[in-house]
Amino acid sequence: MIYVILSEPELVEPVLSSSTYINKGYFEYSFFRPWLNEGLLLSSGKKWHVRRKLLTPSFHFKILETSQESMCRNAEAFVLSLLATAGKPTEIQEIVHSLALKIICETAMGVELNVKDKQQNEFISATRTVIDGIVYRYLHLWLFPEFIYRLTESGKMFFKAIDVLHSFAEQVIKKKKELFQSEKLESENNNTSRKIQRKAFLDTLLELDYSNPGLFTEVDIREEVDTFMFAGYDTVSAALTFALFLLANHPDVQDKAYIEIFGDNKKVPTTHDLQKMIYLEMIIKETLRLYPSAPVYSRLLTDDLKIDENTIIPAGQSVGILTYYIHRSKKHWINPKEFIPERFAPGVKRHPFSYIPFSAGPRNCIGQKFAMIELKTVLSSVVRYCRLEPVTTSIIPDGSIILKSAEPVIVKVFPRNKSQDYFFLIRIVNFYMLKVYCCKVLQK
């Protein structure tokens, strides 16, 4: 197999802007298939077109607004856990992973799992094992045949982790089905055609399955849940970790974000509030420029690709797109290794394919608006209540499937000021007291 690597915006534009070159590189993604099967990330042709069209409405902005309460609640709990460290050096990856997992379950899946720490840790650990296993297999030619890989210790760990992830997804689907069927039964008993109020991603799948018997199998539903659990959890975790690292190391940027966000305002942010956080959005975009969650991906060319007048890549080739290097192109970015949020100030022009953290064109990330709302919600809560100071002052990128730091990211967290910290703690305590009281009432 011959690979053509593209690392400049002008070169990737003919690929990503086309509706022809939408097939993912088969070999490069083949090791994902035991986990994600033919979900939206890996599928192609008619199946991809149909699924994309069916699932896109579940990420409409109006529907995403219904996730805001859950995101805010989990963001506040996350801030509380940061403040509980009392300024001690803290590795943030694990608590960030836990936060992102809870948010994706409650919002896109529409299920509050009440997941115990053990189950959370098993899911997080299994995800890491699977991704590490995929990378390890890429680097060892003799492990490419699956029957050989299954006999190795690495292969046994990999497929055991796959079972954990599939089991977790099946648990999510089971709980959501119970809620879905309960609402449907109530609607039928009341002789109404009331639609489900909260159109979560999984709601959409189950509604389609209910309205069109035979459209989805159990495996079809699970492969989409597996895909969106991975894409909506691991990528956001990485982006949040890098954003917190950069904020800690740039106190001037952190202070500007604080001034923009709320000042002395105590209200929980709405989606309208988030839209006004222009500088925070600039911070997030610059974070994703420096550290794109998907540093590389590929396309399998089904037709000849004309790059320019003198260059044609023949059909059958795999084309690698190096997002990490596109975002650091000296031709398109001044001082590309520096963290400068002002690059993304409104009105600043750039090549449309010089910044592609969510890919681009017809096969761009379906959940990019969801990711931006989540990142804004969490980071605005952190900046509002916390002052971050660095322990880790430099990052060695680990260019795995998802871009991460090769070393732990460690920061110190202090309250912005005592009055805000006191107000925040009172709100959290009151919230959980109310939740416990409601649970007791419902049990009676």
C-alpha positions in Angstrom: 0.0 0.0 0.0 1.4 3.4 -1.0 0.4 6.4 1.1 0.2 10.0 0.0 0.6 12.4 2.9 -1.0 15.9 2.7 0.0 18.6 5.2 -0.9 21.9 3.5 -4.4 23.5 3.3 -4.2 23.9 -0.5 -3.5 20.2 -0.9 -6.3 18.9 1.4 -9.0 21.1 0.0 -9.7 19.0 -3.2 -10.1 16.0 -1.0 -12.2 17.3 1.9 -14.4 19.6 -0.2 -15.5 16.8 -2.5 -18.5 14.7 -2.2 -16.6 11.9 -4.1 -13.7 11.3 -1.7 -15.7 10.4 1.4 -14.6 6.8 2.1 -12.3 6.4 5.0 -9.1 4.5 4.4 -10.1 0.9 4.8 -6.9 -0.6 6.2 -6.2 2.4 8.5 -9.6 2.0 10.2 -10.0 -1.8 9.9 -8.6 -2.3 13.5 -11.5 -0.2 14.8 -14.1 -2.5 13.3 -14.3 -5.0 16.2 -15.3 -2.1 18.4 -17.3 0.4 16.2 -18.4 -2.0 13.4 -20.0 0.1 10.7 -21.1 3.1 12.7 -21.1 6.6 11.2 -17.4 7.0 11.7 -16.5 4.0 9.6 -19.4 3.4 7.2 -19.3 4.5 3.6 -21.5 4.6 0.5 -25.3 4.4 0.8 -25.2 3.4 4.5 -23.2 6.4 5.5 -25.4 8.8 3.5 -28.6 7.4 5.0 -27.3 7.4 8.6 -25.9 10.9 8.3 -29.1 12.2 7.0 -31.1 10.5 9.7 -28.9 11.5 12.6 -28.0 15.1 11.7 -31.3 16.5 13.1 -30.5 15.2 16.6 -27.6 17.8 16.7 -29.7 20.8 15.7 -28.9 23.8 17.8 -32.4 24.0 19.3 -32.2 20.3 20.4 -28.7 20.9 21.9 -30.2 23.6 24.1 -32.0 20.9 26.0 -28.6 19.5 27.1 -27.5 22.7 28.8 -28.9 22.0 32.2 -27.0 18.7 32.4 -23.8 20.2 31.2 -24.0 23.1 33.7 -24.7 20.7 36.6 -21.8 18.4 35.7 -19.6 21.4 35.1 -20.4 22.7 38.6 -19.6 19.3 40.1 -16.3 19.3 38.2 -15.4 22.7 39.5 -16.2 21.5 43.0 -13.8 18.6 42.6 -11.1 21.0 41.3 -11.6 23.3 44.3 -11.4 20.4 46.7 -7.8 19.9 45.7 -7.1 23.1 47.7 -4.2 24.3 45.6 -2.3 21.0 45.6 -0.7 19.8 42.4 -3.3 17.7 40.7 -3.3 15.5 37.6 -6.4 16.5 35.8 -6.9 13.8 33.1 -8.9 11.3 35.2 -11.4 13.8 36.5 -11.8 15.3 33.0 -12.5 11.8 31.6 -15.1 11.2 34.3 -16.8 14.6 33.5 -16.9 14.0 29.8 -18.3 10.5 30.2 -21.2 11.7 32.4 -22.0 14.5 30.0 -22.2 12.3 26.9 -24.4 9.7 28.7 -26.8 12.3 30.1 -27.1 14.5 27.0 -26.5 12.6 23.7 -27.8 9.3 25.2 -30.4 10.9 27.4 -29.6 8.5 30.3 -28.4 9.3 33.8 -26.7 6.1 34.6 -25.8 6.7 38.3 -22.6 5.0 37.3 -20.4 3.9 40.2 -16.8 4.8 40.2 -15.8 1.2 39.4 -17.9 1.1 36.2 -16.7 4.6 35.1 -13.1 3.5 35.6 -13.7 0.3 33.7 -15.1 2.1 30.7 -12.2 4.7 30.8 -9.6 2.0 31.2 -11.1 -0.2 28.5 -11.2 2.8 26.0 -7.5 3.4 26.7 -6.7 -0.3 26.3 -8.5 -0.5 23.0 -6.8 2.6 21.5 -3.4 1.5 22.7 -4.1 -2.0 21.2 -5.0 -0.5 17.9 -1.8 1.6 17.8 0.3 -1.4 18.9 -1.2 -3.6 16.2 -0.4 -0.9 13.5 3.3 -1.1 14.6 3.6 -4.9 14.4 3.1 -6.3 10.9 2.7 -9.9 12.0 -0.4 -8.9 14.2 -2.4 -7.7 11.2 -4.3 -11.0 10.7 -7.0 -11.1 13.4 -6.7 -14.8 14.1 -3.0 -14.3 15.1 -3.7 -11.2 17.1 -6.4 -13.0 19.1 -3.8 -15.5 20.3 -1.4 -12.9 21.7 -1.6 -11.4 25.2 -2.2 -7.9 23.7 -5.0 -9.3 21.5 -6.7 -11.0 24.5 -6.6 -7.7 26.5 -7.9 -5.8 23.4 -11.0 -8.1 22.9 -11.7 -8.3 26.6 -11.8 -4.4 26.6 -14.0 -4.5 23.6 -16.5 -6.6 25.6 -16.5 -4.1 28.4 -17.2 -1.2 26.0 -20.0 -3.1 24.2 -21.5 -4.1 27.6 -21.5 -0.5 28.7 -23.2 0.7 25.5 -25.8 -2.1 25.8 -26.5 -0.9 29.4 -27.1 2.6 28.1 -29.4 1.4 25.3 -31.4 -0.8 27.7 -32.0 2.0 30.2 -32.9 4.4 27.4 -35.3 1.9 25.9 -37.1 1.5 29.2 -37.6 5.2 29.4 -38.6 5.5 25.8 -41.1 2.6 26.0 -42.6 4.0 29.2 -43.2 7.4 27.5 -44.7 5.7 24.5 -47.0 3.7 26.6 -48.1 6.7 28.6 -48.8 8.6 25.3 -50.9 5.7 23.9 -52.8 5.3 27.1 -53.7 8.9 27.1 -54.6 8.7 23.4 -52.2 11.5 22.5 -49.5 11.8 19.9 -47.1 13.7 22.3 -43.6 13.5 21.1 -40.7 13.0 23.4 -39.7 16.4 24.7 -36.0 15.7 24.8 -34.7 14.6 21.4 -31.4 13.2 22.5 -29.2 11.4 19.9 -30.3 8.0 21.2 -34.0 9.2 21.3 -33.7 9.8 17.5 -32.3 6.3 16.9 -35.1 4.6 19.0 -37.8 6.8 17.4 -36.6 5.8 14.0 -36.5 2.1 15.0 -40.0 2.4 16.5 -41.5 4.2 13.4 -39.7 2.0 10.9 -39.5 -1.6 12.1 -36.5 -3.4 10.7 -34.6 -0.3 9.8 -32.1 -0.9 12.6 -30.9 -4.1 14.2 -29.6 -4.3 17.8 -26.1 -4.2 16.4 -26.9 -1.2 14.3 -28.1 0.8 17.3 -25.1 -0.4 19.4 -22.5 0.5 16.8 -23.8 4.1 16.6 -23.9 4.4 20.4 -20.3 3.0 20.6 -19.3 5.5 17.9 -20.8 8.5 19.6 -19.7 7.5 23.1 -16.1 7.3 21.8 -16.2 10.4 19.6 -18.1 12.5 22.2 -16.1 11.4 25.2 -12.5 10.9 24.3 -12.0 13.8 21.9 -13.7 16.3 24.3 -11.6 15.0 27.2 -8.4 15.6 25.3 -9.5 19.1 24.3 -10.5 20.1 27.8 -7.2 18.8 29.2 -5.2 20.9 26.7 -7.4 24.0 27.3 -6.9 23.8 31.1 -3.1 23.3 30.6 -3.0 26.4 28.3 -5.1 28.6 30.6 -2.9 27.7 33.6 0.2 28.7 31.6 -1.3 31.9 30.3 -2.7 33.8 33.3 -3.3 36.9 31.1 -5.6 34.9 28.8 -7.3 33.4 31.8 -8.0 36.8 33.2 -9.4 38.1 29.9 -11.8 35.2 29.8 -12.9 35.8 33.4 -13.7 39.4 32.6 -15.7 38.5 29.6 -17.7 35.6 31.1 -19.7 36.8 34.1 -18.0 39.3 36.3 -20.1 39.3 39.4 -23.1 37.8 37.7 -24.2 34.6 39.6 -26.6 33.0 37.0 -26.1 29.7 35.4 -25.1 30.2 31.7 -27.7 29.7 29.0 -26.9 28.9 25.4 -27.5 32.6 24.7 -24.8 33.5 27.2 -22.5 31.0 25.6 -22.9 32.7 22.2 -21.7 36.0 23.7 -18.5 34.4 25.0 -16.4 35.4 21.9 -13.0 35.4 23.6 -13.6 32.0 25.3 -14.5 30.7 21.8 -11.2 32.1 20.5 -9.4 30.3 23.3 -11.1 27.0 22.4 -10.3 27.4 18.7 -6.7 28.2 19.4 -6.5 25.2 21.7 -7.8 22.9 18.9 -5.5 24.5 16.4 -2.4 23.6 18.5 -3.8 20.3 19.7 -6.5 18.9 17.4 -8.1 15.9 18.9 -7.8 14.0 15.6 -4.2 14.7 14.5 -4.4 12.5 11.4 -7.0 10.7 9.4 -7.3 9.3 5.9 -9.4 8.9 2.8 -9.4 6.0 0.3 -9.6 7.4 -3.2 -12.3 5.8 -5.4 -11.4 8.1 -8.3 -8.3 9.9 -9.5 -7.6 13.0 -7.4 -6.3 16.1 -9.2 -4.3 18.2 -6.7 -3.1 20.7 -9.2 -2.2 20.9 -12.9 0.9 18.8 -12.5 -0.2 16.4 -9.8 -2.8 13.6 -10.0 -3.1 10.9 -7.4 -4.5 7.7 -8.9 -7.6 5.9 -7.6 -6.9 3.2 -5.1 -4.4 5.2 -3.0 -4.9 6.1 0.6 -4.4 9.8 1.4 -3.3 10.8 4.8 -4.4 14.2 6.1 -2.1 15.6 8.8 -4.3 18.0 10.7 -1.6 18.6 13.3 0.9 19.9 10.7 -1.8 21.8 8.7 -2.6 23.8 11.8 1.1 24.6 12.2 1.9 25.5 8.7 4.3 28.5 8.6 2.8 29.6 5.3 -0.6 30.2 7.0 0.2 30.9 10.7 2.5 33.4 12.1 4.5 31.9 15.0 2.5 28.7 14.7 3.7 27.1 17.9 2.6 30.0 20.1 -0.7 30.1 21.9 -2.4 33.3 20.5 -6.3 33.2 20.8 -6.5 36.6 18.9 -5.8 34.6 15.7 -9.5 33.8 15.8 -10.9 37.2 16.5 -14.0 37.9 14.5 -13.2 39.1 10.9 -9.7 37.6 10.7 -9.4 35.9 7.4 -7.6 32.7 6.7 -7.5 29.8 4.2 -10.8 27.8 4.8 -8.8 24.6 5.1 -6.0 25.9 7.3 -8.1 25.1 10.4 -9.9 21.8 10.3 -10.2 20.3 13.9 -13.6 18.8 13.0 -12.5 17.9 9.5 -14.4 19.7 6.7 -16.7 19.2 3.8 -19.5 16.6 3.6 -17.8 14.3 6.1 -17.1 16.9 8.8 -17.8 16.0 12.4 -21.6 15.8 13.0 -21.2 16.7 16.7 -19.0 19.8 16.4 -21.7 22.2 17.7 -22.3 19.8 20.6 -18.6 19.7 21.4 -18.3 23.5 21.3 -21.2 24.0 23.7 -19.8 21.4 26.1 -16.3 23.0 26.0 -17.7 26.5 26.5 -20.0 25.4 29.4 -17.2 23.6 31.3 -14.5 26.1 30.7 -16.7 29.1 31.5 -17.5 27.5 34.9 -13.9 26.7 35.6 -12.7 30.3 34.8 -15.6 31.8 36.6 -14.8 30.1 40.0 -11.1 28.9 39.7 -7.7 30.4 39.2 -5.4 27.9 37.5 -1.6 27.8 38.0 0.8 25.6 36.1 2.9 22.7 37.3 3.2 21.2 33.9 4.7 23.9 31.7 5.3 22.0 28.5 3.6 19.3 26.5 5.0 16.4 24.6 2.2 15.4 22.2 1.4 11.7 22.0 0.3 11.2 18.4 -2.0 8.3 19.0 -5.5 7.9 17.6 -6.6 10.9 19.7 -3.9 13.5 20.4 -3.0 13.5 24.1 -0.1 14.5 26.3 2.6 11.8 26.7 3.0 12.9 30.3 0.5 13.7 33.1 -0.9 17.3 32.9 -0.6 18.8 36.4 -2.1 22.1 37.6 -2.9 23.9 40.8 -6.4 25.2 41.4 -7.4 28.0 43.7 -10.8 29.8 44.2 -11.1 33.0 42.3 -12.1 34.7 45.5 -13.5 33.6 48.8 -17.0 35.1 48.4 -17.5 33.4 45.0 -16.2 30.1 46.4 -18.6 30.3 49.3 -21.5 31.1 47.0 -20.6 28.2 44.8 -20.3 25.7 47.6 -23.7 26.8 49.0 -25.3 26.2 45.5 -23.8 22.8 45.2 -24.8 21.7 48.7 -28.4 22.9 48.1 -28.6 21.1 44.8 -27.5 17.8 46.2 -29.8 18.2 49.3 -32.7 18.8 47.0 -31.8 15.8 44.8 -31.6 13.5 47.9 -34.9 14.8 49.1 -36.6 14.2 45.7 -35.2 10.7 45.6 -36.7 9.9 49.0 -40.1 11.3 48.1 -40.1 9.2 44.9 -39.2 6.1 46.8 -42.2 6.6 49.0 
